[in-house]
Amino acid sequence: MSGKDLNFNINGKSVGNTKYSGISRGFELVVDEPEVLGGENSAANPVEYLLAGYAGCLNVVFNLVAKQLNIEIKKLEINIDGDINPEKFLGISDNERAGFKSLNVNIGLQTNANEKNEQLLIQKVKERCPVNDNLSNPTPISYIFN
């Protein structure tokens, strides 16, 4: 790699009150809400995609860093959950934030590494996971309406 930034994008449109269809690198991603939130329950919702993206990114980075450290991963299970109060999202109240209050990342990890090297692996994954970085630090967002 040359050190240049990589650009990732999704392009799509609304196909209903709660449904979005987008294309990224030729893959279609459909987003919907469960019926309890007014959707058709035809796809994962935005926050579920966020959790899946986080878990997927952790998986990639764990395997990348383990290979670089000559650590064999024997088992890697990643489960993430968090609570959202839907009142702000639904316009009922402004008392709490709209997003997750916190996230719980539960990782089942078995490697051939000793405790010291396994802790080094975990530290490097936390530092190098792009989605972890975006969720842990403010990221500037620019909106363009046309």
C-alpha positions as CSV (number, residue, x, y, z in Angstrom):
1,M,0.0,0.0,0.0
2,S,1.2,3.5,-0.8
3,G,-0.1,5.3,2.2
4,K,-2.9,7.0,0.2
5,D,-6.3,7.2,1.7
6,L,-8.9,4.6,0.7
7,N,-12.4,5.9,-0.1
8,F,-15.4,3.8,0.8
9,N,-18.9,4.8,-0.2
10,I,-22.5,3.7,-0.5
11,N,-24.9,5.2,-3.0
12,G,-28.6,4.6,-2.8
13,K,-32.1,5.8,-2.3
14,S,-35.2,5.7,-0.2
15,V,-37.6,2.9,-1.3
16,G,-40.2,3.5,1.4
17,N,-40.8,5.2,4.7
18,T,-38.3,3.0,6.5
19,K,-36.5,1.2,3.7
20,Y,-33.2,2.2,2.0
21,S,-31.5,0.4,-0.8
22,G,-27.8,1.1,-1.4
23,I,-24.9,-0.2,-3.5
24,S,-21.4,-0.5,-2.2
25,R,-18.7,-2.1,-4.4
26,G,-21.5,-3.9,-6.3
27,F,-23.1,-5.3,-3.2
28,E,-26.7,-4.3,-2.5
29,L,-27.4,-3.4,1.1
30,V,-31.1,-3.0,2.2
31,V,-32.0,-1.3,5.4
32,D,-35.4,-1.5,7.1
33,E,-36.9,-1.2,10.5
34,P,-38.8,-3.8,12.5
35,E,-42.6,-3.5,12.5
36,V,-42.6,-2.1,16.1
37,L,-40.7,0.9,14.6
38,G,-43.0,1.3,11.6
39,G,-41.0,-0.9,9.1
40,E,-41.7,-4.1,7.2
41,N,-39.0,-6.1,9.1
42,S,-37.5,-7.0,5.7
43,A,-33.9,-6.3,6.5
44,A,-31.6,-5.4,9.4
45,N,-32.0,-1.8,10.7
46,P,-29.4,0.9,10.6
47,V,-28.1,0.3,14.2
48,E,-27.9,-3.5,13.5
49,Y,-25.8,-2.7,10.5
50,L,-23.6,-0.5,12.6
51,L,-23.1,-3.4,15.1
52,A,-22.4,-5.9,12.2
53,G,-19.9,-3.5,10.7
54,Y,-18.1,-3.1,14.1
55,A,-18.0,-6.9,14.6
56,G,-16.9,-7.5,11.0
57,C,-14.2,-4.9,11.3
58,L,-12.9,-6.4,14.6
59,N,-12.8,-9.8,12.9
60,V,-10.7,-8.6,10.0
61,V,-8.3,-6.7,12.3
62,F,-8.0,-9.6,14.8
63,N,-7.0,-11.9,11.9
64,L,-4.7,-9.3,10.3
65,V,-2.8,-8.5,13.5
66,A,-2.6,-12.1,14.6
67,K,-1.0,-13.0,11.4
68,Q,1.5,-10.2,11.8
69,L,2.3,-11.3,15.3
70,N,2.5,-15.0,14.3
71,I,-0.4,-15.9,16.6
72,E,-2.8,-18.6,15.6
73,I,-6.5,-17.8,16.3
74,K,-8.2,-21.0,17.3
75,K,-11.6,-19.4,18.1
76,L,-12.9,-15.9,17.6
77,E,-16.5,-15.1,18.4
78,I,-17.7,-11.5,18.5
79,N,-21.0,-10.5,20.0
80,I,-22.0,-6.8,20.4
81,D,-25.1,-5.3,21.9
82,G,-26.2,-1.9,23.3
83,D,-29.3,-0.1,24.4
84,I,-31.0,2.8,22.7
85,N,-33.9,4.8,24.1
86,P,-36.1,5.3,21.1
87,E,-37.9,8.4,22.4
88,K,-35.5,10.9,20.8
89,F,-35.5,9.0,17.5
90,L,-39.3,9.0,17.6
91,G,-39.6,12.6,18.6
92,I,-41.2,11.9,21.9
93,S,-38.5,13.4,24.2
94,D,-35.1,15.1,24.1
95,N,-34.0,13.8,27.4
96,E,-31.5,11.2,26.1
97,R,-29.2,10.9,23.1
98,A,-30.6,9.2,20.0
99,G,-27.7,6.7,19.7
100,F,-26.4,3.9,21.8
101,K,-25.9,4.7,25.5
102,S,-22.9,2.3,25.4
103,L,-21.8,-0.8,23.6
104,N,-20.9,-4.2,25.1
105,V,-18.3,-6.1,23.0
106,N,-18.1,-9.7,24.1
107,I,-15.2,-11.5,22.4
108,G,-14.6,-15.2,22.8
109,L,-10.9,-15.6,21.9
110,Q,-8.6,-18.6,22.0
111,T,-5.1,-18.5,20.5
112,N,-1.8,-20.3,20.8
113,A,-0.2,-17.2,22.3
114,N,0.9,-16.6,25.9
115,E,-1.0,-14.1,28.1
116,K,1.4,-11.2,27.3
117,N,1.2,-11.7,23.5
118,E,-2.6,-12.2,23.6
119,Q,-2.9,-8.9,25.5
120,L,-0.6,-7.2,22.8
121,L,-2.9,-8.6,20.1
122,I,-6.0,-7.2,21.8
123,Q,-4.4,-3.8,22.4
124,K,-3.3,-3.6,18.7
125,V,-6.8,-4.6,17.5
126,K,-8.4,-1.9,19.6
127,E,-5.9,0.7,18.2
128,R,-6.1,-0.4,14.6
129,C,-9.8,-1.2,14.0
130,P,-11.2,1.7,11.9
131,V,-14.8,1.2,13.1
132,N,-13.6,1.1,16.7
133,D,-11.8,4.4,16.0
134,N,-14.9,6.0,14.5
135,L,-17.1,4.9,17.4
136,S,-14.6,5.9,20.0
137,N,-13.6,9.3,18.7
138,P,-15.5,12.3,17.1
139,T,-15.5,12.1,13.3
140,P,-16.3,15.2,11.3
141,I,-19.4,14.8,9.1
142,S,-20.2,17.1,6.2
143,Y,-23.7,17.2,4.7
144,I,-24.4,18.3,1.2
145,F,-28.0,18.8,0.1
146,N,-28.8,19.1,-3.6
